[in-house]
């Protein structure tokens, strides 16, 4: 996939109506500070279109990025942000659930998990939520460059067993620093576009 044109087209807050898009969508879900914005920027070949922050919980909206006028990258709010109060967390959750449930164009959900740690309870809930809404997520194990090569397989196995992932689930180790894993994600996007006949 060669990305030439990128624009942040729609930003949906808690009270916004979801856009009635005609192009296929792929969504990116993950807890706060998992490296979601960094991944999206690497895929878009942009340094900072998706805002990265050392402060978790920065993405509090659903952001729709129009890519080449053929597909949308949908950046979902990060979950599990400790400092957000419970009512705000509940609203974010409702917003994400509504999107997963109502989007007519959603083709694939990428669930990001930090490869350095065992998945959290929130990660497990999100994985089950995605399945419940009828999607088979691709798991992206982020921050690959933060662990030794000798630890990689052990951590990948830990993610698979902790989430109790279904057999055949794709898990892609990814590093925003080295860009390892990017081409694997592009391959999935190309397959989606081929199916969509664009």
GULUM-443364 format. One record per residue: residue in one letter; chain; x, y, z of N, C-alpha, C, O in turn. Coordinates in Angstrom, 2 decimals, padded with zeros to 5 digits. Layout:
# residues N
R resn chain      nX      nY      nZ     caX     caY     caZ      cX      cY      cZ      oX      oY      oZ
R    A     A       X       Y       Z       X       Y       Z       X       Y       Z       X       Y       Z
...
END
This chain:
# residues 198
R resn chain      nX      nY      nZ     caX     caY     caZ      cX      cY      cZ      oX      oY      oZ
R    X     A  000.85 -001.20  000.00  000.00  000.00  000.00  000.88  001.24  000.00  001.77  001.37  000.84
R    X     A  000.63  002.14 -000.94  001.37  003.41 -000.99  000.41  004.52 -000.58 -000.61  004.74 -001.23
R    X     A  000.75  005.21  000.51 -000.15  006.25  001.03  000.32  007.61  000.53  001.43  008.05  000.83
R    X     A -000.55  008.26 -000.23 -000.19  009.56 -000.82 -000.93  010.71 -000.16 -000.36  011.76  000.13
R    X     A -002.22  010.50  000.08 -003.05  011.58  000.63 -003.69  011.14  001.94 -004.30  010.08  002.03
R    X     A -003.54  011.99  002.95 -004.10  011.71  004.27 -004.76  012.97  004.79 -004.18  014.06  004.71
R    X     A -005.97  012.83  005.32 -006.56  013.99  006.00 -007.43  013.52  007.16 -008.11  012.49  007.08
R    X     A -007.38  014.29  008.24 -008.28  014.03  009.37 -009.62  014.63  008.99 -009.80  015.84  009.00
R    X     A -010.56  013.75  008.65 -011.81  014.22  008.03 -012.92  014.48  009.04 -013.64  015.47  008.93
R    X     A -013.05  013.58  010.02 -014.16  013.70  010.99 -013.65  013.40  012.39 -012.89  012.46  012.60
R    X     A -014.09  014.21  013.35 -013.79  013.97  014.76 -015.12  013.87  015.50 -015.91  014.81  015.50
R    X     A -015.36  012.72  016.12 -016.63  012.49  016.82 -016.41  012.48  018.32 -015.63  011.68  018.85
R    X     A -017.10  013.37  019.01 -017.06  013.38  020.47 -018.19  012.54  021.03 -018.89  011.84  020.30
R    X     A -018.35  012.64  022.33 -019.33  011.81  023.04 -020.76  012.03  022.51 -021.56  011.09  022.45
R    X     A -021.06  013.26  022.13 -022.44  013.56  021.69 -022.58  013.59  020.16 -023.68  013.83  019.66
R    X     A -021.50  013.34  019.43 -021.55  013.45  017.96 -022.24  012.24  017.34 -022.25  011.14  017.90
R    X     A -022.81  012.49  016.17 -023.37  011.40  015.37 -022.25  010.82  014.51 -021.45  011.57  013.94
R    X     A -022.19  009.50  014.41 -021.15  008.87  013.59 -021.38  009.20  012.12 -022.53  009.26  011.67
R    X     A -020.30  009.42  011.36 -020.47  009.77  009.94 -020.99  008.58  009.15 -020.73  007.42  009.48
R    X     A -021.73  008.88  008.09 -022.26  007.83  007.22 -021.28  007.65  006.06 -021.55  008.08  004.93
R    X     A -020.14  007.03  006.34 -019.09  006.89  005.34 -019.44  005.85  004.29 -020.17  004.89  004.56
R    X     A -018.92  006.05  003.09 -019.14  005.10  001.99 -017.92  004.22  001.73 -018.01  003.22  001.02
R    X     A -016.78  004.60  002.30 -015.55  003.83  002.08 -015.34  002.84  003.21 -015.86  003.04  004.31
R    X     A -014.59  001.76  002.96 -014.30  000.81  004.04 -013.52  001.47  005.18 -012.77  002.42  004.96
R    X     A -013.72  000.96  006.38 -013.05  001.48  007.57 -012.27  000.37  008.26 -012.70 -000.78  008.29
R    X     A -011.12  000.74  008.83 -010.40 -000.15  009.75 -010.18  000.62  011.04 -009.79  001.79  011.01
R    X     A -010.44 -000.03  012.16 -010.39  000.66  013.45 -009.18  000.18  014.26 -008.76 -000.97  014.17
R    X     A -008.65  001.11  015.06 -007.50  000.82  015.92 -007.93  001.04  017.37 -008.30  002.14  017.76
R    X     A -007.86 -000.04  018.15 -008.28  000.02  019.56 -007.09 -000.37  020.43 -006.24 -001.16  020.04
R    X     A -007.06  000.20  021.63 -005.99 -000.16  022.56 -006.04  000.74  023.77 -006.65  001.81  023.74
R    X     A -005.40  000.29  024.84 -005.44  001.10  026.05 -004.57  002.35  025.88 -003.73  002.41  024.98
R    X     A -004.79  003.32  026.73 -004.01  004.55  026.69 -002.53  004.24  026.80 -002.12  003.37  027.57
R    X     A -001.74  004.94  026.02 -000.28  004.81  026.07  000.25  003.50  025.49  001.38  003.11  025.79
R    X     A -000.53  002.82  024.65 -000.07  001.56  024.06  000.71  001.81  022.76  001.33  000.90  022.21
R    X     A  000.68  003.06  022.29  001.40  003.40  021.06  000.51  003.44  019.84  000.96  003.23  018.72
R    X     A -000.78  003.73  020.07 -001.76  003.72  018.97 -001.49  004.85  017.96 -001.47  004.63  016.75
R    X     A -001.28  006.06  018.49 -001.01  007.20  017.60  000.29  006.99  016.83  000.38  007.34  015.65
R    X     A  001.30  006.43  017.51  002.59  006.17  016.83  002.40  005.18  015.69  002.96  005.37  014.61
R    X     A  001.62  004.12  015.93  001.35  003.14  014.88  000.65  003.79  013.69  001.04  003.59  012.54
R    X     A -000.39  004.57  013.97 -001.17  005.20  012.90 -000.27  006.16  012.10 -000.35  006.20  010.87
R    X     A  000.57  006.92  012.80  001.49  007.83  012.10  002.46  007.07  011.20  002.74  007.51  010.08
R    X     A  002.98  005.94  011.68  003.90  005.13  010.86  003.17  004.62  009.61  003.71  004.67  008.51
R    X     A  001.94  004.14  009.79  001.18  003.64  008.64  000.89  004.75  007.64  000.89  004.52  006.43
R    X     A  000.64  005.96  008.15  000.29  007.08  007.28  001.52  007.79  006.72  001.40  008.71  005.91
R    X     A  002.73  007.36  007.17  003.96  008.05  006.77  003.94  009.52  007.17  004.42  010.39  006.44
R    X     A  003.39  009.78  008.33  003.35  011.16  008.85  003.98  011.16  010.23  003.87  010.18  010.97
R    X     A  004.63  012.26  010.57  005.30  012.30  011.88  004.32  012.49  013.02  004.45  011.86  014.07
R    X     A  003.34  013.37  012.83  002.51  013.70  014.00  001.08  014.09  013.65  000.49  014.93  014.33
R    X     A  000.52  013.49  012.61 -000.88  013.81  012.31 -001.79  013.26  013.40 -002.67  013.97  013.89
R    X     A -001.57  011.99  013.79 -002.25  011.46  014.97 -001.41  011.90  016.17 -000.21  011.63  016.23
R    X     A -002.05  012.57  017.11 -001.28  013.17  018.21 -000.78  012.12  019.18 -001.54  011.34  019.75
R    X     A  000.54  012.13  019.36  001.13  011.25  020.37  001.37  012.08  021.62  001.56  013.30  021.54
R    X     A  001.37  011.42  022.75  001.55  012.15  024.00  002.11  011.23  025.06  001.80  010.03  025.10
R    X     A  002.94  011.80  025.92  003.41  011.01  027.07  002.31  010.95  028.13  002.38  010.17  029.08
R    X     A  001.30  011.79  027.95  000.17  011.81  028.89 -000.93  010.91  028.33 -001.51  011.21  027.29
R    X     A -001.23  009.79  029.02 -002.27  008.88  028.50 -003.63  009.56  028.44 -003.88  010.58  029.09
R    X     A -004.50  008.97  027.62 -005.87  009.47  027.55 -006.04  010.66  026.65 -007.04  011.38  026.75
R    X     A -005.08  010.89  025.76 -005.13  012.07  024.89 -006.26  011.95  023.87 -006.97  012.92  023.61
R    X     A -006.42  010.77  023.29 -007.49  010.58  022.31 -008.80  010.35  023.04 -009.04  009.27  023.60
R    X     A -009.65  011.35  023.03 -010.94  011.24  023.72 -012.10  011.33  022.73 -013.26  011.50  023.10
R    X     A -011.74  011.21  021.45 -012.73  011.27  020.38 -012.47  010.11  019.44 -011.43  009.46  019.51
R    X     A -013.43  009.85  018.55 -013.19  008.90  017.46 -012.76  009.72  016.25 -013.51  010.56  015.76
R    X     A -011.55  009.48  015.79 -010.98  010.27  014.69 -010.94  009.45  013.40 -010.42  008.33  013.38
R    X     A -011.51  010.01  012.34 -011.57  009.33  011.05 -010.56  009.97  010.09 -010.70  011.14  009.71
R    X     A -009.56  009.20  009.71 -008.54  009.67  008.77 -008.84  009.10  007.38 -008.90  007.89  007.20
R    X     A -009.03  009.99  006.42 -009.27  009.56  005.04 -007.92  009.28  004.39 -007.07  010.17  004.30
R    X     A -007.72  008.05  003.93 -006.46  007.62  003.34 -006.66  007.40  001.84 -007.38  006.49  001.43
R    X     A -006.00  008.23  001.03 -006.04  008.09 -000.45 -007.45  008.11 -001.04 -007.65  007.72 -002.19
R    X     A -008.43  008.57 -000.24 -009.83  008.54 -000.68 -010.32  007.13 -001.01 -011.23  006.95 -001.82
R    X     A -009.70  006.12 -000.36 -010.15  004.74 -000.60 -010.49  004.00  000.69 -011.21  003.00  000.65
R    X     A -009.99  004.48  001.83 -010.22  003.77  003.10 -010.09  004.76  004.25 -009.40  005.78  004.14
R    X     A -010.75  004.46  005.37 -010.61  005.28  006.58 -009.85  004.50  007.65 -010.12  003.32  007.89
R    X     A -008.89  005.17  008.29 -008.32  004.70  009.55 -009.14  005.34  010.66 -009.28  006.56  010.69
R    X     A -009.67  004.53  011.56 -010.51  005.04  012.64 -009.78  004.84  013.96 -009.58  003.71  014.41
R    X     A -009.39  005.95  014.57 -008.64  005.94  015.83 -009.64  006.04  016.98 -010.26  007.08  017.19
R    X     A -009.78  004.94  017.72 -010.75  004.89  018.82 -010.12  005.41  020.11 -008.90  005.33  020.26
R    X     A -010.92  005.95  021.04 -010.35  006.47  022.30 -009.64  005.37  023.07 -010.12  004.24  023.16
R    X     A -008.49  005.70  023.64 -007.77  004.74  024.48 -008.57  004.42  025.73 -009.22  005.30  026.31
R    X     A -008.52  003.18  026.16 -009.27  002.79  027.35 -008.32  002.54  028.52 -007.11  002.44  028.35
R    X     A -008.91  002.45  029.72 -008.11  002.12  030.91 -007.30  003.28  031.45 -006.35  003.07  032.20
R    X     A -007.68  004.51  031.09 -006.93  005.67  031.58 -007.33  005.95  033.02 -008.47  006.33  033.29
R    X     A -006.41  005.78  033.95 -006.71  005.79  035.38 -007.26  007.12  035.88 -008.11  007.14  036.77
R    X     A -006.77  008.24  035.32 -007.15  009.54  035.88 -008.50  010.05  035.39 -009.03  011.02  035.93
R    X     A -009.04  009.42  034.37 -010.37  009.83  033.91 -011.41  009.35  034.91 -011.31  008.25  035.45
R    X     A -012.40  010.19  035.16 -013.40  009.74  036.15 -014.32  008.70  035.52 -014.38  008.54  034.31
R    X     A -015.04  008.00  036.39 -015.82  006.83  035.95 -016.89  007.19  034.93 -017.13  006.42  034.00
R    X     A -017.53  008.35  035.08 -018.59  008.70  034.13 -018.01  008.98  032.75 -018.62  008.65  031.74
R    X     A -016.82  009.60  032.71 -016.16  009.86  031.42 -015.76  008.54  030.78 -015.96  008.33  029.58
R    X     A -015.19  007.63  031.59 -014.79  006.32  031.07 -016.00  005.57  030.50 -015.90  004.95  029.44
R    X     A -017.12  005.65  031.20 -018.33  004.97  030.75 -018.80  005.55  029.41 -019.25  004.82  028.53
R    X     A -018.68  006.88  029.26 -019.10  007.53  028.00 -018.18  007.14  026.85 -018.64  006.88  025.74
R    X     A -016.86  007.08  027.12 -015.93  006.62  026.08 -016.29  005.21  025.66 -016.33  004.90  024.47
R    X     A -016.56  004.35  026.66 -016.90  002.96  026.38 -018.14  002.86  025.52 -018.18  002.07  024.58
R    X     A -019.15  003.66  025.84 -020.40  003.66  025.09 -020.14  004.12  023.65 -020.70  003.57  022.69
R    X     A -019.29  005.13  023.51 -018.96  005.66  022.19 -018.30  004.58  021.32 -018.66  004.41  020.15
R    X     A -017.35  003.86  021.90 -016.66  002.79  021.17 -017.62  001.66  020.83 -017.61  001.14  019.72
R    X     A -018.46  001.29  021.81 -019.43  000.21  021.59 -020.39  000.58  020.47 -020.69 -000.24  019.60
R    X     A -020.88  001.83  020.50 -021.79  002.29  019.45 -021.13  002.19  018.08 -021.74  001.74  017.11
R    X     A -019.87  002.60  018.02 -019.17  002.55  016.74 -019.04  001.11  016.24 -019.36  000.82  015.09
R    X     A -018.57  000.21  017.11 -018.39 -001.19  016.71 -019.72 -001.81  016.27 -019.78 -002.63  015.36
R    X     A -020.77 -001.40  016.94 -022.09 -001.97  016.71 -022.77 -001.39  015.46 -023.48 -002.09  014.75
R    X     A -022.54 -000.09  015.22 -023.33  000.61  014.21 -022.63  000.85  012.87 -023.29  001.04  011.86
R    X     A -021.30  000.83  012.86 -020.61  001.15  011.60 -020.96  000.12  010.53 -020.83 -001.09  010.75
R    X     A -021.39  000.61  009.38 -021.72 -000.29  008.27 -020.49 -000.60  007.43 -020.49 -001.56  006.65
R    X     A -019.44  000.20  007.58 -018.27  000.06  006.71 -017.06 -000.57  007.40 -016.04 -000.78  006.75
R    X     A -017.17 -000.87  008.69 -016.02 -001.41  009.41 -015.66 -002.80  008.89 -016.48 -003.72  008.90
R    X     A -014.42 -002.93  008.44 -013.97 -004.20  007.86 -013.02 -004.97  008.77 -012.98 -006.20  008.73
R    X     A -012.25 -004.25  009.59 -011.26 -004.93  010.42 -010.96 -004.08  011.65 -010.92 -002.85  011.59
R    X     A -010.76 -004.77  012.78 -010.35 -004.08  014.02 -008.95 -004.56  014.39 -008.70 -005.76  014.49
R    X     A -008.05 -003.61  014.58 -006.71 -003.91  015.07 -006.69 -003.61  016.57 -006.95 -002.49  017.00
R    X     A -006.38 -004.63  017.37 -006.31 -004.45  018.82 -004.84 -004.40  019.22 -004.09 -005.35  019.00
R    X     A -004.44 -003.28  019.81 -003.04 -003.08  020.19 -002.80 -003.50  021.63 -003.53 -003.10  022.53
R    X     A -001.77 -004.30  021.82 -001.37 -004.77  023.15  000.13 -004.50  023.31  000.90 -004.80  022.40
R    X     A  000.54 -003.94  024.43  001.96 -003.70  024.72  002.67 -005.04  024.91  002.33 -005.79  025.83
R    X     A  003.63 -005.34  024.06  004.29 -006.65  024.08  005.07 -006.89  025.38  005.38 -008.03  025.71
R    X     A  005.38 -005.81  026.11  006.21 -005.96  027.32  005.46 -006.55  028.49  006.06 -007.07  029.43
R    X     A  004.11 -006.47  028.45  003.32 -006.85  029.62  002.23 -007.85  029.26  001.80 -007.93  028.11
R    X     A  001.80 -008.60  030.24  000.62 -009.45  030.04 -000.59 -008.54  029.80 -000.69 -007.48  030.42
R    X     A -001.51 -008.94  028.92 -002.71 -008.13  028.69 -003.47 -007.87  030.00 -003.56 -008.74  030.86
R    X     A -004.00 -006.67  030.13 -004.76 -006.29  031.32 -006.19 -006.81  031.23 -006.61 -007.34  030.20
R    X     A -006.92 -006.64  032.31 -008.34 -007.02  032.31 -009.09 -006.21  031.25 -009.96 -006.74  030.56
R    X     A -008.75 -004.92  031.11 -009.38 -004.09  030.09 -009.08 -004.61  028.69 -009.95 -004.58  027.81
R    X     A -007.84 -005.08  028.47 -007.49 -005.67  027.17 -008.36 -006.89  026.88 -008.86 -007.07  025.77
R    X     A -008.54 -007.73  027.90 -009.36 -008.94  027.71 -010.81 -008.58  027.41 -011.45 -009.19  026.54
R    X     A -011.33 -007.59  028.13 -012.71 -007.15  027.90 -012.87 -006.61  026.48 -013.87 -006.88  025.81
R    X     A -011.87 -005.83  026.05 -011.95 -005.25  024.71 -011.91 -006.34  023.65 -012.64 -006.27  022.66
R    X     A -011.05 -007.33  023.84 -010.95 -008.44  022.89 -012.30 -009.16  022.78 -012.78 -009.46  021.69
R    X     A -012.90 -009.44  023.94 -014.19 -010.14  023.95 -015.30 -009.28  023.34 -016.20 -009.78  022.66
R    X     A -015.22 -007.98  023.58 -016.19 -007.02  023.05 -016.15 -007.01  021.53 -017.18 -007.01  020.87
R    X     A -014.92 -007.01  020.98 -014.74 -007.01  019.52 -015.33 -008.29  018.93 -016.03 -008.24  017.92
R    X     A -015.04 -009.42  019.57 -015.59 -010.71  019.10 -017.11 -010.69  019.15 -017.79 -011.14  018.23
R    X     A -017.63 -010.15  020.26 -019.09 -010.13  020.46 -019.80 -009.32  019.38 -020.94 -009.59  019.03
R    X     A -019.08 -008.31  018.87 -019.67 -007.47  017.82 -019.45 -008.05  016.42 -019.76 -007.41  015.41
R    X     A -018.90 -009.27  016.37 -018.83 -009.98  015.10 -017.54 -009.80  014.32 -017.47 -010.15  013.14
R    X     A -016.50 -009.27  014.97 -015.23 -009.05  014.27 -014.15 -009.97  014.83 -014.12 -010.27  016.02
R    X     A -013.26 -010.40  013.95 -012.10 -011.20  014.35 -010.90 -010.25  014.34 -010.37 -009.95  013.26
R    X     A -010.47 -009.76  015.50 -009.43 -008.73  015.48 -008.06 -009.26  015.07 -007.74 -010.43  015.26
R    X     A -007.26 -008.37  014.50 -005.83 -008.62  014.33 -005.15 -007.98  015.54 -005.38 -006.81  015.84
R    X     A -004.32 -008.75  016.23 -003.64 -008.21  017.41 -002.28 -007.66  017.00 -001.49 -008.35  016.36
R    X     A -002.03 -006.42  017.37 -000.74 -005.78  017.11  000.00 -005.68  018.45 -000.44 -004.99  019.36
R    X     A  001.13 -006.39  018.55  001.94 -006.35  019.78  002.95 -005.21  019.63  003.97 -005.36  018.96
R    X     A  002.65 -004.07  020.26  003.45 -002.85  020.07  004.70 -002.83  020.96  004.87 -003.65  021.86
R    X     A  005.55 -001.84  020.65  006.78 -001.56  021.43  007.77 -002.72  021.39  008.46 -003.01  022.37
R    X     A  007.82 -003.36  020.23  008.70 -004.52  020.03  010.16 -004.18  020.30  010.92 -005.01  020.80
R    X     A  010.56 -002.94  019.97  011.97 -002.55  020.14  012.36 -002.40  021.61  013.55 -002.26  021.92
R    X     A  011.38 -002.44  022.52  011.67 -002.26  023.95  012.06 -003.57  024.64  012.45 -003.56  025.81
R    X     A  011.96 -004.69  023.93  012.34 -005.97  024.55  013.44 -006.64  023.72  013.63 -006.32  022.55
R    X     A  014.15 -007.57  024.35  015.21 -008.29  023.64  014.59 -009.28  022.66  013.50 -009.80  022.88
R    X     A  015.31 -009.51  021.58  014.84 -010.46  020.56  014.54 -011.83  021.17  013.60 -012.51  020.77
R    X     A  015.36 -012.23  022.15  015.18 -013.55  022.77  013.88 -013.65  023.58  013.42 -014.76  023.87
R    X     A  013.29 -012.50  023.93  012.05 -012.50  024.72  010.79 -012.47  023.85  009.68 -012.69  024.35
R    X     A  010.96 -012.19  022.57  009.81 -011.90  021.72  008.78 -013.03  021.68  007.59 -012.80  021.89
R    X     A  009.24 -014.26  021.42  008.30 -015.36  021.27  007.57 -015.65  022.58  006.38 -015.96  022.60
R    X     A  008.31 -015.53  023.68  007.70 -015.75  025.00  006.57 -014.75  025.25  005.50 -015.11  025.75
R    X     A  006.82 -013.47  024.90  005.81 -012.42  025.12  004.62 -012.59  024.18  003.47 -012.36  024.57
R    X     A  004.89 -012.99  022.95  003.80 -013.25  022.00  002.91 -014.39  022.52  001.69 -014.30  022.47
R    X     A  003.55 -015.45  023.03  002.78 -016.57  023.59  001.97 -016.14  024.80  000.84 -016.60  025.00
R    X     A  002.56 -015.24  025.61  001.86 -014.73  026.81  000.59 -013.98  026.41 -000.46 -014.15  027.03
R    X     A  000.69 -013.16  025.37 -000.49 -012.42  024.89 -001.55 -013.40  024.40 -002.73 -013.27  024.72
R    X     A -001.13 -014.38  023.62 -002.10 -015.35  023.07 -002.82 -016.11  024.18 -004.04 -016.27  024.14
R    X     A -002.05 -016.58  025.18 -002.68 -017.37  026.23 -003.52 -016.51  027.17 -004.59 -016.93  027.61
R    X     A -003.03 -015.30  027.49 -003.77 -014.42  028.41 -005.11 -013.99  027.83 -006.11 -013.91  028.53
R    X     A -005.11 -013.70  026.51 -006.36 -013.28  025.88 -007.23 -014.47  025.46 -008.39 -014.31  025.10
R    X     A -006.64 -015.68  025.54 -007.32 -016.89  025.05 -007.81 -016.66  023.61 -008.99 -016.84  023.28
R    X     A -006.85 -016.27  022.77 -007.22 -015.91  021.40 -007.66 -017.14  020.62 -007.16 -018.25  020.83
R    X     A -008.59 -016.91  019.72 -009.09 -017.99  018.87 -007.98 -018.46  017.94 -007.12 -017.69  017.52
R    X     A -008.02 -019.74  017.64 -007.02 -020.31  016.73 -007.09 -019.60  015.39 -008.17 -019.31  014.88
R    X     A -005.92 -019.33  014.83 -005.87 -018.66  013.52 -005.84 -017.14  013.62 -005.72 -016.47  012.60
R    X     A -005.95 -016.59  014.84 -005.91 -015.13  015.01 -004.51 -014.62  014.66 -003.50 -015.13  015.13
R    X     A -004.49 -013.61  013.83 -003.22 -013.02  013.41 -002.67 -012.12  014.52 -003.39 -011.29  015.07
R    X     A -001.39 -012.31  014.85 -000.73 -011.45  015.84  000.55 -010.92  015.20  001.42 -011.69  014.80
R    X     A  000.65 -009.59  015.11  001.79 -008.97  014.43  002.63 -008.18  015.43  002.15 -007.17  015.95
R    X     A  003.86 -008.60  015.71  004.76 -007.78  016.52  005.12 -006.51  015.73  005.42 -006.57  014.54
R    X     A  005.10 -005.35  016.43  005.27 -004.08  015.72  006.17 -003.13  016.51  006.11 -003.07  017.74
R    X     A  007.01 -002.40  015.78  007.82 -001.35  016.39  007.68 -000.07  015.59  007.92 -000.06  014.38
R    X     A  007.29  001.01  016.25  007.20  002.31  015.58  008.60  002.83  015.26  008.78  003.63  014.34
R    X     A  009.60  002.38  016.02  010.98  002.84  015.81  011.58  002.20  014.55  012.10  002.90  013.69
R    X     A  011.49  000.87  014.46  012.13  000.16  013.34  011.16 -000.07  012.18  011.56 -000.45  011.08
R    X     A  009.86  000.15  012.45  008.79 -000.08  011.47  008.58 -001.56  011.16  007.89 -001.90  010.20
R    X     A  009.15 -002.43  011.97  008.87 -003.87  011.80  007.38 -004.12  012.01  006.79 -003.64  012.97
R    X     A  006.80 -004.87  011.11  005.37 -005.18  011.19  004.51 -004.32  010.29  003.37 -004.67  009.99
R    X     A  005.06 -003.18  009.84  004.26 -002.26  009.03  003.80 -002.93  007.72  002.64 -002.80  007.34
R    X     A  004.71 -003.63  007.05  004.35 -004.24  005.77  003.28 -005.32  005.93  002.45 -005.52  005.05
R    X     A  003.33 -006.02  007.07  002.29 -007.04  007.34  000.91 -006.38  007.45 -000.09 -006.92  006.97
R    X     A  000.87 -005.21  008.09 -000.40 -004.48  008.22 -000.85 -003.96  006.86 -002.03 -004.03  006.53
R    X     A  000.10 -003.44  006.06 -000.23 -002.99  004.70 -000.84 -004.11  003.87 -001.76 -003.89  003.09
R    X     A -000.32 -005.33  004.04 -000.84 -006.48  003.29 -002.32 -006.71  003.62 -003.13 -006.98  002.73
R    X     A -002.65 -006.59  004.91 -004.05 -006.75  005.33 -004.92 -005.66  004.71 -006.02 -005.93  004.23
R    X     A -004.42 -004.42  004.72 -005.17 -003.29  004.14 -005.37 -003.50  002.64 -006.45 -003.22  002.12
R    X     A -004.34 -003.98  001.97 -004.47 -004.25  000.52 -005.55 -005.31  000.25 -006.32 -005.19 -000.70
R    X     A -005.60 -006.33  001.11 -006.61 -007.38  000.95 -008.02 -006.81  001.13 -008.94 -007.16  000.39
R    X     A -008.16 -005.92  002.11 -009.48 -005.28  002.34 -009.89 -004.47  001.13 -011.05 -004.51  000.71
R    X     A -008.94 -003.72  000.55 -009.25 -002.89 -000.61 -009.56 -003.75 -001.83 -010.41 -003.38 -002.65
R    X     A -008.88 -004.87 -001.97 -009.16 -005.79 -003.07 -010.58 -006.33 -002.96 -011.31 -006.41 -003.95
R    X     A -010.96 -006.71 -001.74 -012.32 -007.22 -001.50 -013.37 -006.14 -001.76 -014.47 -006.42 -002.23
R    X     A -013.00 -004.88 -001.46 -013.96 -003.78 -001.63 -014.08 -003.37 -003.09 -014.97 -002.61 -003.46
R    X     A -013.15 -003.87 -003.93 -013.19 -003.60 -005.38 -012.95 -002.14 -005.73 -013.53 -001.61 -006.67
R    X     A -012.08 -001.50 -004.94 -011.76 -000.11 -005.30 -010.57 -000.10 -006.21 -010.12  000.96 -006.64
END
